Amino acid sequence: TVQYAIIDAAASGDNTIVAADGTNKIRVLSWVLVASGTVTVRWESGAGGTALSGQMNLVANTGVSSGYNPHGHFQTAAATLLNLELSAGVSVDGHITYVVAV
């Protein structure tokens, strides 16, 4: 079942986007990010965990999006939260579409 979550991150460092789901993985099908200021962002499996994307540099009022991939762009390790790491305390907002995978 496809699920949706908002992104409302602003803390420097770790920002939980989707909490861990038992023994399952979180597979991201699409995402959109918009930053209110200059910040570097990176998707991670777990807080301070394994990088799922490269670092993306955003400046004020710019964004980046993935488009939809039915197979997923990336996924967390089993029983691990989906984290968005920010290089600074800048508001980063958006949304994701994801599924819980075995």
ROLUM-191215 format. One line per 4 residues: number of its first residue (from 0); their letters; for each residue x, y, z of N, C-alpha, C. Coordinates in Angstrom, 2 decimals, always signed. Layout:
BEGIN
NUM> A> X:Y:Z:X:Y:Z:X:Y:Z  ...
// end
This chain:
BEGIN
0> TVQY> +0.84:-1.18:+0.00:+0.00:+0.00:+0.00:+0.88:+1.25:+0.00  +0.61:+2.14:-0.91:+1.37:+3.39:-1.00:+0.98:+4.29:+0.17  +2.00:+4.91:+0.78:+1.77:+5.81:+1.90:+2.44:+7.16:+1.60  +2.03:+8.17:+2.35:+2.49:+9.53:+2.11:+2.93:+10.15:+3.43
4> AIID> +3.92:+11.03:+3.37:+4.35:+11.76:+4.56:+4.79:+13.16:+4.16  +4.56:+14.10:+5.06:+5.06:+15.45:+4.83:+6.49:+15.54:+5.33  +7.22:+16.46:+4.78:+8.57:+16.76:+5.25:+8.53:+18.16:+5.83  +8.87:+18.27:+7.09:+8.87:+19.54:+7.81:+10.08:+19.52:+8.74
8> AAAS> +11.27:+19.62:+8.15:+12.52:+19.49:+8.88:+13.18:+20.85:+9.05  +13.85:+21.05:+10.18:+14.54:+22.33:+10.39:+15.74:+22.21:+11.31  +15.98:+21.04:+11.87:+17.09:+20.87:+12.80:+18.37:+20.52:+12.07  +19.46:+21.13:+12.46:+20.76:+20.75:+11.92:+21.04:+19.31:+12.35
12> GDNT> +21.45:+18.47:+11.41:+21.70:+17.06:+11.72:+20.51:+16.21:+11.34  +20.14:+15.29:+12.23:+19.13:+14.28:+11.92:+17.70:+14.78:+12.06  +16.86:+14.39:+11.08:+15.44:+14.70:+11.08:+14.69:+13.45:+10.62  +13.95:+12.82:+11.53:+13.19:+11.62:+11.18:+12.03:+12.00:+10.27
16> IVAA> +11.95:+11.37:+9.11:+10.85:+11.62:+8.17:+9.80:+10.53:+8.30  +10.22:+9.27:+8.38:+9.30:+8.15:+8.60:+9.92:+7.27:+9.68  +9.15:+6.99:+10.73:+9.63:+6.14:+11.82:+9.85:+4.71:+11.33  +10.72:+3.99:+12.03:+10.99:+2.59:+11.71:+9.69:+1.79:+11.80
20> DGTN> +9.58:+0.76:+10.98:+8.37:-0.06:+10.92:+8.73:-1.52:+11.22  +8.75:-1.88:+12.49:+8.98:-3.27:+12.89:+10.21:-3.88:+12.25  +10.01:-4.88:+11.43:+11.11:-5.57:+10.75:+11.21:-5.18:+9.29  +10.37:-4.26:+8.84:+10.28:-3.91:+7.43:+11.21:-2.77:+7.02
24> KIRV> +11.31:-2.56:+5.70:+12.10:-1.49:+5.11:+11.16:-0.40:+4.60  +11.66:+0.81:+4.50:+10.91:+1.92:+3.93:+11.49:+2.20:+2.56  +10.69:+1.97:+1.50:+11.15:+2.18:+0.12:+10.50:+3.45:-0.42  +11.33:+4.43:-0.77:+10.85:+5.74:-1.23:+10.63:+5.71:-2.74
28> LSWV> +9.39:+6.04:-3.14:+9.01:+6.03:-4.56:+9.15:+7.40:-5.21  +8.95:+8.47:-4.43:+9.13:+9.83:-4.94:+9.29:+10.77:-3.76  +9.91:+11.92:-4.01:+10.09:+12.92:-2.96:+10.31:+14.29:-3.57  +9.98:+15.32:-2.78:+10.15:+16.72:-3.15:+10.70:+17.45:-1.93
32> LVAS> +11.73:+18.27:-2.12:+12.30:+19.09:-1.05:+12.42:+20.53:-1.51  +12.09:+21.48:-0.65:+12.28:+22.91:-0.90:+12.91:+23.51:+0.35  +13.97:+24.29:+0.18:+14.69:+24.88:+1.31:+14.43:+26.38:+1.41  +14.35:+26.87:+2.64:+14.15:+28.31:+2.84:+15.48:+29.07:+2.87
36> GTVT> +16.59:+28.36:+2.96:+17.91:+28.98:+3.00:+18.95:+28.01:+2.48  +20.20:+28.40:+2.53:+21.29:+27.56:+2.03:+21.53:+26.40:+2.99  +21.48:+25.18:+2.45:+21.63:+23.97:+3.26:+22.02:+22.80:+2.35  +22.73:+21.85:+2.91:+23.04:+20.61:+2.22:+22.18:+19.53:+2.86
40> VRWE> +21.52:+18.71:+2.03:+20.64:+17.66:+2.53:+21.10:+16.30:+2.01  +20.79:+15.25:+2.79:+21.12:+13.88:+2.36:+20.14:+12.92:+3.02  +19.61:+11.98:+2.24:+18.76:+10.92:+2.76:+19.63:+9.85:+3.40  +19.17:+9.32:+4.56:+19.93:+8.29:+5.26:+19.02:+7.19:+5.79
44> SGAG> +19.57:+6.00:+5.88:+18.92:+4.87:+6.54:+19.33:+4.93:+8.00  +18.44:+5.44:+8.86:+18.75:+5.59:+10.28:+19.33:+6.95:+10.58  +19.16:+7.39:+11.82:+19.72:+8.66:+12.27:+21.24:+8.57:+12.29  +21.89:+9.47:+11.57:+23.35:+9.41:+11.46:+23.80:+8.12:+10.80
48> GTAL> +22.93:+7.56:+9.99:+23.16:+6.23:+9.43:+23.79:+6.20:+8.05  +23.50:+5.14:+7.34:+24.05:+4.89:+6.02:+23.43:+5.86:+4.99  +24.27:+6.49:+4.20:+23.79:+7.42:+3.16:+22.98:+6.66:+2.11  +21.81:+7.20:+1.76:+20.98:+6.66:+0.69:+21.04:+7.53:-0.56
52> SGQM> +21.57:+8.73:-0.40:+21.75:+9.64:-1.54:+23.05:+10.41:-1.31  +23.49:+11.07:-2.35:+24.60:+11.98:-2.18:+24.10:+13.25:-1.52  +25.02:+14.10:-1.12:+24.64:+15.38:-0.54:+24.16:+16.31:-1.64  +23.04:+16.97:-1.40:+22.44:+17.88:-2.37:+22.47:+19.28:-1.79
56> NLVA> +23.06:+20.22:-2.51:+23.19:+21.60:-2.07:+22.00:+22.41:-2.55  +21.30:+23.02:-1.59:+20.15:+23.86:-1.92:+20.43:+25.28:-1.43  +19.91:+26.26:-2.13:+19.99:+27.65:-1.70:+18.57:+28.15:-1.45  +18.44:+29.34:-0.89:+17.14:+29.87:-0.49:+16.10:+29.76:-1.59
60> NTGV> +14.96:+29.21:-1.22:+13.79:+29.11:-2.09:+14.02:+28.28:-3.34  +14.88:+27.27:-3.22:+15.07:+26.32:-4.32:+14.70:+24.94:-3.82  +14.53:+24.05:-4.76:+14.16:+22.69:-4.39:+14.70:+21.67:-5.35  +14.38:+20.42:-5.04:+14.78:+19.30:-5.86:+13.72:+18.22:-5.68
64> SSGY> +13.48:+17.46:-6.74:+12.51:+16.37:-6.64:+13.01:+15.17:-7.43  +12.45:+14.03:-7.13:+12.93:+12.79:-7.73:+12.12:+12.30:-8.91  +10.86:+12.69:-9.01:+9.99:+12.02:-9.96:+9.56:+10.69:-9.36  +8.63:+10.01:-10.01:+8.08:+8.76:-9.48:+8.82:+7.56:-10.06
68> NPHG> +9.18:+6.62:-9.19:+9.81:+5.36:-9.61:+9.06:+4.23:-8.91  +8.28:+3.42:-9.63:+7.50:+2.37:-8.98:+8.36:+1.31:-8.29  +9.62:+1.22:-8.63:+10.53:+0.26:-8.01:+11.26:+0.88:-6.81  +11.18:+2.18:-6.66:+11.82:+2.88:-5.55:+13.16:+3.47:-5.93
72> HFQT> +13.45:+4.63:-5.36:+14.74:+5.28:-5.56:+15.78:+4.74:-4.59  +15.34:+4.44:-3.36:+16.21:+3.88:-2.34:+15.32:+3.34:-1.22  +15.93:+2.56:-0.31:+15.18:+2.06:+0.83:+16.10:+1.94:+2.05  +15.48:+2.00:+3.21:+16.23:+1.86:+4.45:+16.56:+0.40:+4.69
76> AAAT> +17.41:+0.16:+5.65:+17.64:-1.20:+6.14:+16.39:-1.62:+6.91  +16.25:-2.91:+7.16:+15.10:-3.42:+7.90:+15.03:-2.79:+9.29  +13.82:-2.47:+9.71:+13.55:-1.92:+11.05:+14.34:-0.64:+11.33  +14.52:+0.19:+10.29:+15.32:+1.41:+10.41:+14.52:+2.61:+9.90
80> LLNL> +14.58:+3.72:+10.61:+13.85:+4.92:+10.22:+14.47:+5.58:+8.98  +13.67:+6.39:+8.31:+14.14:+7.18:+7.17:+14.50:+8.56:+7.70  +15.74:+8.96:+7.48:+16.29:+10.20:+8.03:+16.65:+11.18:+6.92  +16.43:+12.46:+7.17:+16.91:+13.52:+6.30:+17.92:+14.32:+7.10
84> ELSA> +19.17:+14.27:+6.69:+20.24:+14.99:+7.39:+20.41:+16.37:+6.78  +20.41:+17.40:+7.63:+20.60:+18.78:+7.19:+21.93:+19.31:+7.73  +22.63:+20.09:+6.92:+23.91:+20.65:+7.33:+23.76:+21.86:+8.24  +22.56:+22.43:+8.31:+22.32:+23.63:+9.11:+20.85:+23.66:+9.53
88> GVSV> +20.54:+24.49:+10.51:+19.17:+24.63:+10.98:+18.35:+25.51:+10.05  +18.03:+24.98:+8.90:+17.28:+25.69:+7.86:+16.00:+24.90:+7.60  +14.89:+25.58:+7.41:+13.63:+24.91:+7.13:+13.67:+24.25:+5.75  +13.42:+22.94:+5.74:+13.31:+22.17:+4.49:+11.97:+21.46:+4.55
92> DGHI> +11.14:+21.70:+3.55:+9.78:+21.15:+3.53:+9.54:+20.40:+2.23  +8.49:+19.61:+2.23:+8.12:+18.87:+1.04:+7.26:+17.67:+1.39  +7.39:+16.60:+0.58:+6.60:+15.40:+0.82:+7.27:+14.20:+0.17  +6.90:+13.01:+0.65:+7.39:+11.77:+0.05:+6.22:+10.81:-0.17
96> TYVV> +6.42:+9.91:-1.11:+5.55:+8.78:-1.34:+6.41:+7.55:-1.11  +5.89:+6.58:-0.33:+6.71:+5.42:+0.00:+5.83:+4.18:+0.22  +6.47:+3.03:+0.28:+5.82:+1.79:+0.65:+6.66:+1.12:+1.71  +6.03:+0.27:+2.50:+6.74:-0.55:+3.46:+7.03:-1.87:+2.77
100> AV> +8.30:-2.24:+2.71:+8.73:-3.43:+1.99:+9.29:-4.47:+2.95  +9.11:-5.72:+2.59:+9.61:-6.82:+3.43:+11.10:-7.00:+3.20
// end
